[in-house]
Amino acid sequence: MTDAKCMNRAVELAGKGRGLASPGALVGAVVVKDGAIVGEGFYTWDGVTHAEARALEAAGRRAAGGTLFVTMEPCSHHGRTPPCVETIVRSGISTVMAATPDPNPAVDGRGFRAMRDAGIRVEVGLGAEEAGRVNEAFLHATRNRRPFGVLKVGMTLDGKIATASGESRWITSEESRARVHELRHAADALLTGSGTILKDDPLLTDRSGRKRRRPLIRAVIDRRGRVGNDRRIFSEPGAVVYTRAAGREPNAGRNVVTGTTDLPDVVADLARRGVQTLMLECGPDLAFDAMRSGIVDKIVAFVAPIILGGREVPAFGSEGVRTLTEAFQLDGWEVDPVGPDLMVTGYVHRNH
């Protein structure tokens, strides 16, 4: 088994922590001895034990003289668990292959130094791109102290999200909608505007069918206090309303934050609630305003092979940009078929 295949397996294991690890990192680990995997592990927040310790425990005595493949730098400090580096040293592991450093200031190279000081061979960088992509939310939130913003858009080939009469269910396919629920499962919170709630009355819940460790926060920006308690989003706990309207009281299904609806303030409040990944599913004006405010880091657009025509209901609204030099560019974009649709994924390039 090649080193690349071993690290790919560690990355695959890390992904099993989606919905279960936040606000921690997605980490996978594999112990290899004599060309065979002898131990595996991945991290979940409620499971507490780190991926490296799980993999080493599974390997037992077979770990001695083996290689540990791990998607992120092992910790060297006491937190919710003892330092992973101490466990690795005691195991007799001879080599550690780590995909990425841990940007957490409590780690940030200290784990690598401690293992090298203990005589362990340490190599960093194998599978860095793949591991970084799986763990992009944690890495971003740790470095920038802001949730990783994912804007989801469902639109026609000519960039519309509804017909001239407002009909929008369903523009994209059942396969695309299933993929959206996978995105929701990976998120800690959804953000939308009052217009979406009043028009579509969505639930905005995670219906992926997968286990998650904490309820999905469903946040609504309702500047004028137009959204009543009878809306479906309040039928389950976890809804938060941001408004400037006085006299808006919470009920069993909603928490009201009065006084701010500015996007940076809303995002800062969600960060204080432990949100690592923020997914936006909203109307055209809020979508563009979110882009302009700098809270969107990734765009996932589901494009249906239909054309509606007309000038109404574009995917992005507000006042737009005046010149091409102000345009938002996407880097690292990919296009994948999802049923009859195309899923276009890209990262927002901060060139403006």
Disulfide bonds with the S-S distance in Angstrom:
none
